[in-house]
Amino acid sequence: MTSANDSLRAAGKRSLVDAAIEQLRDHLTDGSWPVGARIPTEHELAEQLQVGRNTVREAIRVLVHAGMLVSRQGEGTFVRSSSDPASVLRGVQRSGVRDVLEVRAALETEAARLAALRHTPADIVRMRAVLAREAEVIASHPERAGREATVEHDLEFHTAVVEAANNPALTEVYRYFGASVREAMRTAFGDHEMPEVVVATHEALVDAIESGDPDRAETACRDLLAGPISGVEQLLAAIAARK
């Protein structure tokens, strides 16, 4: 196999930093530099890439921030991961709204179970407050139910449920998927065709979480999500029929 040192090409006319990042990333993802290995020094990489050391330093900084490399003072820079998180996120963005919604549903049902076990009184107060605001929007503007204002409240509610699970990693993953679902649905359908929000099913979920029963909370979450998933299925079928 061609060594990393031999195969690194000089950066072309594109942005030197972008070109350097791409070439370094290639050697991380193809296994040329295995996890745990120390990569060449800035000086060595600058010669191999035929760019300045400042360019190499910036490229390394970006990959450290992305979680693929880690710098240890006095020791050098080491491979932390061969997976590029940005690539994973781009793949999610290319997925269909149904696919992303299904992943979000999986995250929410587990979050509901954990929330039943770990929630605080403040979490319950927060969820009920969001639902009260959502109910006010629906009552004041019934023609807008399921549209922009209501959907924003709905996303806030679901985020509150996930945060009640008190798992920071789950919260961060969910925040990304929640935003992705919102944008994917807006792009695919437009706000006027967004699935309607049913406050009663949301209230049932809060009651289940407050009860402390994880099985009940999971069932309530699945019942809540059944409506939006069915609505998306119908909208996708209608769009397909128009093509």
C-alpha positions as CSV (number, residue, x, y, z in Angstrom):
1,M,0.0,0.0,0.0
2,T,1.3,3.5,-0.8
3,S,2.5,5.2,2.3
4,A,0.9,8.3,3.6
5,N,4.2,10.2,3.1
6,D,4.5,9.2,-0.5
7,S,0.9,9.7,-1.5
8,L,0.3,13.2,0.0
9,R,-0.1,15.5,-3.0
10,A,0.7,19.2,-3.3
11,A,-2.2,21.5,-2.8
12,G,-3.6,22.8,-6.0
13,K,-5.2,26.1,-6.8
14,R,-8.1,25.7,-4.4
15,S,-7.9,27.1,-0.9
16,L,-4.7,25.8,0.5
17,V,-6.2,25.1,3.9
18,D,-9.2,23.3,2.4
19,A,-7.0,21.2,0.2
20,A,-4.7,20.3,3.1
21,I,-7.7,19.4,5.3
22,E,-9.1,17.1,2.5
23,Q,-5.8,15.3,2.0
24,L,-5.2,14.8,5.7
25,R,-8.8,13.6,6.2
26,D,-8.3,11.1,3.4
27,H,-5.4,9.5,5.2
28,L,-7.3,9.4,8.4
29,T,-10.4,7.8,6.9
30,D,-8.6,5.2,4.7
31,G,-6.5,4.0,7.6
32,S,-3.1,5.2,6.4
33,W,-2.8,6.7,9.9
34,P,-4.4,4.4,12.4
35,V,-6.2,5.5,15.5
36,G,-3.6,6.2,18.2
37,A,-0.8,6.9,15.8
38,R,1.2,10.1,15.8
39,I,0.9,12.0,12.5
40,P,4.0,13.6,10.9
41,T,5.2,16.9,12.3
42,E,4.0,20.2,10.9
43,H,7.4,20.6,9.2
44,E,7.1,17.2,7.5
45,L,3.5,17.8,6.4
46,A,4.4,21.2,5.1
47,E,7.0,19.6,2.8
48,Q,4.8,16.8,1.7
49,L,1.8,19.1,1.0
50,Q,4.1,21.8,-0.4
51,V,2.4,24.5,1.7
52,G,3.4,26.7,4.5
53,R,3.4,25.5,8.1
54,N,0.7,28.0,9.0
55,T,-1.6,26.3,6.4
56,V,-0.8,22.9,8.0
57,R,-1.3,24.3,11.5
58,E,-4.8,25.6,10.5
59,A,-5.8,22.3,8.8
60,I,-4.8,20.4,11.9
61,R,-6.7,22.8,14.1
62,V,-9.9,22.1,12.1
63,L,-9.4,18.4,12.3
64,V,-8.8,18.6,16.1
65,H,-12.0,20.6,16.4
66,A,-13.8,17.9,14.4
67,G,-12.6,15.3,16.8
68,M,-10.4,13.4,14.3
69,L,-7.1,14.5,15.8
70,V,-5.9,15.4,19.3
71,S,-2.8,17.5,20.1
72,R,-0.7,16.7,23.1
73,Q,1.7,19.4,24.2
74,G,5.3,18.3,23.9
75,E,4.3,15.0,22.3
76,G,2.7,15.8,18.9
77,T,-0.6,15.3,17.2
78,F,-2.3,11.9,17.3
79,V,-5.2,10.2,15.5
80,R,-8.3,10.2,17.7
81,S,-10.9,8.9,15.2
82,S,-11.0,7.6,11.6
83,S,-14.6,8.7,11.2
84,D,-15.4,12.2,10.0
85,P,-18.4,13.6,12.0
86,A,-19.0,16.2,9.3
87,S,-19.4,13.4,6.7
88,V,-21.9,11.6,8.9
89,L,-23.9,14.8,9.3
90,R,-23.9,15.4,5.6
91,G,-25.2,11.9,5.1
92,V,-28.1,12.6,7.5
93,Q,-28.9,15.8,5.7
94,R,-29.2,13.8,2.4
95,S,-31.6,11.3,4.0
96,G,-35.3,11.6,3.4
97,V,-37.6,13.2,6.0
98,R,-39.1,9.8,6.8
99,D,-35.7,8.4,7.6
100,V,-34.7,11.2,9.8
101,L,-38.1,11.2,11.6
102,E,-37.8,7.5,12.3
103,V,-34.4,8.1,13.9
104,R,-35.8,11.0,15.9
105,A,-38.7,8.8,17.1
106,A,-36.2,6.1,18.3
107,L,-34.3,8.8,20.3
108,E,-37.5,10.2,21.8
109,T,-38.9,6.9,23.0
110,E,-35.7,6.0,24.8
111,A,-35.6,9.6,26.2
112,A,-39.2,9.2,27.5
113,R,-38.2,6.0,29.3
114,L,-35.2,7.7,30.9
115,A,-37.2,10.8,31.7
116,A,-39.7,8.8,33.6
117,L,-36.9,7.6,35.8
118,R,-34.8,10.7,36.1
119,H,-37.0,13.8,35.7
120,T,-37.1,16.6,38.2
121,P,-40.2,18.6,39.3
122,A,-38.8,21.5,37.3
123,D,-38.8,19.3,34.1
124,I,-42.5,18.6,34.5
125,V,-43.3,22.3,35.1
126,R,-41.3,23.2,32.0
127,M,-43.1,20.6,29.8
128,R,-46.6,21.7,31.0
129,A,-45.7,25.4,30.5
130,V,-44.7,24.7,26.9
131,L,-47.9,22.8,26.3
132,A,-49.9,25.7,27.8
133,R,-48.3,28.1,25.3
134,E,-48.9,25.7,22.5
135,A,-52.6,25.3,23.4
136,E,-53.0,29.1,23.5
137,V,-51.6,29.4,19.9
138,I,-54.1,26.7,18.7
139,A,-57.0,28.3,20.5
140,S,-56.2,31.8,19.3
141,H,-55.3,30.8,15.7
142,P,-57.0,27.5,14.9
143,E,-56.3,28.0,11.2
144,R,-52.5,27.9,12.0
145,A,-52.6,24.7,14.0
146,G,-49.7,22.6,12.9
147,R,-48.0,25.5,11.2
148,E,-45.1,27.7,12.0
149,A,-45.8,29.0,15.5
150,T,-47.2,25.7,16.7
151,V,-44.4,23.6,15.3
152,E,-41.8,25.8,17.0
153,H,-43.6,25.2,20.4
154,D,-43.8,21.5,19.6
155,L,-40.1,21.2,18.9
156,E,-39.5,23.0,22.2
157,F,-41.7,20.5,24.0
158,H,-40.0,17.5,22.6
159,T,-36.6,19.0,23.4
160,A,-37.8,19.4,27.0
161,V,-38.8,15.8,27.2
162,V,-35.3,14.7,25.9
163,E,-33.5,17.0,28.3
164,A,-35.6,15.5,31.2
165,A,-33.7,12.2,30.5
166,N,-30.7,14.0,31.9
167,N,-28.3,12.5,29.4
168,P,-26.2,15.2,27.8
169,A,-25.0,13.0,24.9
170,L,-28.6,12.1,24.0
171,T,-29.6,15.7,24.2
172,E,-27.0,16.9,21.8
173,V,-27.7,14.1,19.3
174,Y,-31.4,14.8,19.5
175,R,-31.0,18.6,19.0
176,Y,-29.4,17.9,15.7
177,F,-32.0,15.4,14.6
178,G,-34.8,17.7,15.8
179,A,-33.6,20.6,13.8
180,S,-33.0,18.3,10.8
181,V,-36.6,17.0,10.9
182,R,-37.9,20.5,11.2
183,E,-36.0,21.8,8.1
184,A,-36.6,18.6,6.1
185,M,-40.4,18.9,6.7
186,R,-40.4,22.6,5.8
187,T,-38.5,21.9,2.6
188,A,-40.6,18.9,1.6
189,F,-44.1,20.1,2.5
190,G,-44.2,23.8,3.5
191,D,-45.6,25.0,6.7
192,H,-49.2,24.9,5.5
193,E,-49.0,21.1,5.1
194,M,-47.2,20.3,8.3
195,P,-49.0,17.5,10.4
196,E,-51.3,18.9,13.0
197,V,-50.3,19.0,16.6
198,V,-52.6,17.2,19.1
199,V,-52.1,18.6,22.6
200,A,-53.9,15.8,24.3
201,T,-51.3,13.2,23.3
202,H,-48.5,15.5,24.5
203,E,-50.3,15.9,27.9
204,A,-50.6,12.1,28.2
205,L,-46.8,11.8,27.7
206,V,-46.1,14.3,30.5
207,D,-48.5,12.4,32.8
208,A,-46.7,9.2,32.0
209,I,-43.3,10.6,32.6
210,E,-44.5,12.2,35.9
211,S,-45.8,8.7,37.0
212,G,-42.3,7.4,37.0
213,D,-43.3,4.3,34.9
214,P,-40.8,3.9,32.0
215,D,-43.0,1.5,30.1
216,R,-46.0,3.8,30.3
217,A,-43.8,6.7,29.2
218,E,-42.5,4.7,26.2
219,T,-46.0,3.7,25.1
220,A,-47.3,7.3,25.5
221,C,-44.4,8.5,23.4
222,R,-45.1,6.0,20.6
223,D,-48.8,6.9,20.6
224,L,-47.8,10.6,20.4
225,L,-45.4,10.0,17.5
226,A,-47.8,7.7,15.6
227,G,-49.8,10.8,14.4
228,P,-46.9,12.8,12.9
229,I,-45.3,9.7,11.3
230,S,-48.7,8.8,9.7
231,G,-49.1,12.4,8.6
232,V,-45.7,12.4,7.0
233,E,-46.4,9.1,5.2
234,Q,-49.6,10.6,3.8
235,L,-47.9,13.7,2.6
236,L,-45.1,11.8,1.0
237,A,-47.7,9.6,-0.8
238,A,-49.5,12.6,-2.0
239,I,-46.3,14.2,-3.3
240,A,-45.4,11.0,-5.1
241,A,-48.8,10.8,-6.7
242,R,-48.5,14.3,-8.1
243,K,-45.2,13.4,-9.9
